[in-house]
């Protein structure tokens, strides 16, 4: 979802990035803050207002990064790797590479973020008190930051998955019943109720005079939460259903091959269009030398197909991603997503023993969920 983000640095091995939607909210928020300062401090100069608004907005985003770092550092301390923190239109997201394995881990990771926000609220409040004899500008900015961090902490504690409060709620039910599935179902239901509540109040508030934008904003947040709750539910059950199925059990063992000197046109007409398989292992003297896929040749002009051997468009074997028969379906789908590939050879030590493509895996997952339901 947030793949196209701009990297701005990294902390403790975690990549910090901003998604392009972040710039929209940066602009909206700093303009709203400028309007607020203009109204409450008519005596401030134009440049003071703009500068304060921009710096305060930046500090707000630093607060969000610290909130996400709170989650991430606890996650890392409890053995859950975190790849990236991404800022986007609705706040921040820390991307963990897997779900928490125990209720306690889930609980501590979830609670860490709001705790950081509460601490930041207290710090900014103290700063606003200390700065009040010296600078009305700083006091006003610190005051706003104290309030927004407090609101952030409280909003995030609402028990609707995937908000932090929803994760806490999930961990508590998981702990009480000993059943992680039950925790997920309840927390996702909570998330959907919260999402509907937000959309409904957005619709009502939007009808009030001059509140249309605020109402639409609430509806958008509600809509996003609803999609996120449903997406998390699906991701959770997909992972649970497929984490124990090894790729060796479901891979295809008859591997489509094509010899390295075969012209592209011959591979297309003689093989791909007949078998429906969009890729093949390229071999030379019975040794695999690469992988050719439909995507590799689609950029090659059609008139060149008769003279171009598949070898010149293939991905050579040393740059090839492979998976092991012991990898789970879930892990393999993750690898495919990461490297943006649709098929991958299965290799046992040095030998390629099988073959999987995304479509096949999705079909297997669907069958699993149909049978187990
Ligand atoms: Zn959080």
Boltz pocket constraint, residues with backbone or C-beta under 6 A from the ligand:
constraints:
  - pocket:
      binder: B
      contacts: [[A, 67], [A, 68], [A, 71], [A, 110], [A, 113], [A, 114], [A, 156], [A, 164]]
      max_distance: 6.0
